[in-house]
Amino acid sequence: MTAIASTTPAAPDEALALDRQAEELGPGGDLAPEVDQEAYRRRMQRRREVQQQRVGERNLEKGLVLVFTGEGKGKTTAALGLVLRTLGHGENVAVVQFIKGGWQPGEARALERFGEALHWHALGEGFTWETQDRERDRQLVQSAWERSCAYLADADRKLVVLDEINVALKLGYLAPDQVLEGLALRPPLTHVALTGRGAPAALLERADLVTEMKAVRHPFREQGVKAQAGIEY
C-alpha cells in the first residue's frame, strides 16, 4: 500500500505559489541584492520558512519511474548512484544491463561486497557493431527483459535498474508497450531507473523524473582519448 503522511498535501495552485516564492527569494549568497547583513538574514529566514512549507506539504511516498537519457555521458553513473544510496539504506537492488556485457565494469566488482543485497546481470554481448547478429541481439534483449520483469514484480527489491534499456527500445528489440506493462508490475514503493540514449516518448510521458544528459564536450570525440578504467567502465 502506498504510504501517505498524515498532513494533507497542498493544492496544486498553492504548491506552485510556494515554488514561485522560493524562486523569487533565491538561493542567497552574492545572488541576493541585500547589502547589509540584517536585510540578508531576513531574506534567508523567509526563504527557510517557504522551503520548510514546501517540504512539509509534499509528503506523498511512491515508487518512482526515473529515466536518464540524452546524448551526454553520465546516464548509467546516475543510476548507479541510486544503487549505492539504496544499498546504504539496507535495501535490496537489482541491476539488469541490456546491450552491455562484453566486459565486467569496475562498479560491478566494487559492489560485489554487498552480496545478496545486490543482484547484477549483464545480459548483452556488446554493441551492435561488435555482435553483428541482429537476431541474437534480439533474443538476448528479450531474455534480459524476462529477468527484469521478475525483479520488477519482486517486493523484496527496493530499486531495479534497467541499464541501456532505452537503447534496446530504440533499436526495436523491445516494444514500448512491453516496458510500460512491466513497469505496472511493480509494488507501490518499488523504484525503477531506466537508462540509455533515445528514450521513447511513451516512456518519457510515463516517467516521474526525466533527466536528459547534454553532451557539451567529450574527450573521445575532441581529443581522441580512449575509454579509461574508472571513467567509462
Secondary structure, DSSP 8 states (H G I E B T S, - for coil): ---B-SS----HHHHHHHHHHHHHH---GGGS---SHHHHHHHHHHHHHHHHHHHHH--B----EEEEESSSS-HHHHHHHHHHHHHHTT-EEEEEESS--SS--HHHHHGGGGGGGEEEEE---S-HHHH--HHHHHHHHHHHHHHHHHHHT-TTEEEEEEETHHHHHHTTSS-HHHHHHHHTTS-TT-EEEEESS---HHHHHH-SEEEE---S--HHHHH-----TTTT-
